[in-house]
Amino acid sequence: MIHFLSPNMNLDGLLYLIIAIMFGPAIILTIIGVAVLKKNKKAAKILFILAAVYVIVSLGICGALIAG
């Protein structure tokens, strides 16, 4: 019988995936915001706000998943 959660199981990939979900889109939004900053300051400001809100929400949801 296969044990799905054996004590010797390596779950590093799952942790990396959760961290990528937590911070990946926020980093991408921030990079796009920096790129747009010179042409359209209002759009860049909105992208920065979206990135901050995404980080706050993802830390709450994914942090709860990691904490158990």
C-alpha positions, 0 to 999 in steps of 0.5 A: 500500500502506498502512503501518500504522506509518509514521514520521509516525503519531500514537500519542498516543491509544494512550498516553492509553489505556494511561495510563487503563488504568494509573491509572483503576480505581485512582483509582475504587477510591480514590474509592469507598474515601473515600466508604465510609470513614465507614460501614465502615472495614474495607471502605474499607481493603480498597478502598485495598489493592486500589487499591495492588495494582492500581497496582503490577501495572498499572505492571509490565505496562503499563510493560513494554509502553511500555518495549518 
